[in-house]
Structures are given as structure tokens and as C-alpha cells.
Amino acid sequence: MTTYLFPPPAVPSLPILGRDERFPINRLFFVGRNYHAHAVEMGKPVDKSVERPFYFTKAPQTLTPSGATVAYPPETKNYHFEMELVVAIGAAGFRVKADDAHTVIYGYAAGLDMTRRDLQLVARDKGRPWDLGKDVEQSSVCSAIVPMQGQIVDRGAIALEVNGETKQVSDVDKLIWNVREIIADLSLFYHLVPGDLIYTGTPEGVGAVLPGDRITGRVAGVAEVALTVGSPE
Ligand code: MN
């Protein structure tokens, strides 16, 4: 039996709707700029005819369950919400054809890709890594995983409110690269395995939150997600 110098960190996991077992998390992938109107609001329009999708990752330890209250994070004055459809991978896949992408899907969830926008934009504009802007502790908020094995979600309203006021409204059918295309492209670079989550990108309307704010969001036909922003530490 392996012995460790100190107790190993717990495996990050999420509840699964309707099951007692939890969904263990392997990696957290995020698609950048995957709705045209959001790409435009970020000042970086996307031309799908000449561009490929791009990705960043966050540590699995940033995973935070829906309903949590998290402290307003340090070293930012512009902490943003991004409402996203999340794909949960349930089977291994490498160089998956778009037509076969459904075969690696276990289910879906509703997620928030919380972002230190001020630090992300400094990094972007200086050509530095995005980690300080994106790989924020407790920033990968996710609902329970909804088992939808083999199903492709290619439409459905996606929306977010702060303190009940609508901030983001779109539809998953506006994804620049849809779920099939994302799985096909991402699996050219990575051997996808069960436990990987893919946050598929946010629509337009991103904005800042303040301590005390309550974020609610949903993807129609999938799940709802919520987060309360607490005081800074
Ligand atoms: Mn995002």
C-alpha cells in the first residue's frame, strides 16, 4: 500500500442527478470566445472560416458546487461572471470524429467560469498566460451532472441573472463551435477521459459582481446554477 507524507488531497467531484455515486473530476477545459456577440464585446471577433477554437484549463481544485458562497477573490477589482453549458465526458476519446462525439458524452451541467477580467485582459494584451485571470480559486462553479448519455445538446436558452436582474440571454444554438465540433477538435490535442469537463464558452453580457451579489443561471433542459459572492478575505 502506498504511504504518503501527508494525506493526499481529496478527489474533486460533483453530484450526479438521480444517483448516489458522485462524478469524479479529472480535468477542466474551457473554450474561449465561442459566441460571436461575446467575442465582439471582448474586442476580438471570430472568423470561423480561418480560425480554430482555443482553450484554457483551470485546476480541478477550482471546482465549486452550485449554491456555494465564495469570498470575493484577492487581487482583482473586476470579477466577472460567465454563464456556460458544461459537457461531462464519460468515455475515453482521442481524435474523435464529430459524427461520433456523442459516444464520449456522459451528461451536461450548468456552469460559471468566474474570471478576474482585469488580470485576464492585462495578460492577454501583454501576451502572458491567463492563469491569474482564469485559474482563480473557487472559480469553476458547476451544477450537478445531469446524465444525458449519448445526447448532443445543440439548442436551448442560456441565461444568467445577478440579484434577479437579467444580464445574459442567448441560446446554445449560437455556439460558434458546437458540442460535436469542440469534442472533435479538443480530442486532437488531448486524450479525453471520463471525468473531464468542458465549459463550452459564454454568451454576451458578461459583467462584474460585488460582495453580496447572488448569481443565478440556467441552461434550459439541462440545469440551473447559483453562486453567492461573499466578502473579501
Ligand atoms: Mn468562459
Boltz pocket constraint, residues with backbone or C-beta under 6 A from the ligand:
constraints:
  - pocket:
      binder: B
      contacts: [[A, 30], [A, 31], [A, 32], [A, 82], [A, 84], [A, 113], [A, 199], [A, 201], [A, 202]]
      max_distance: 6.0
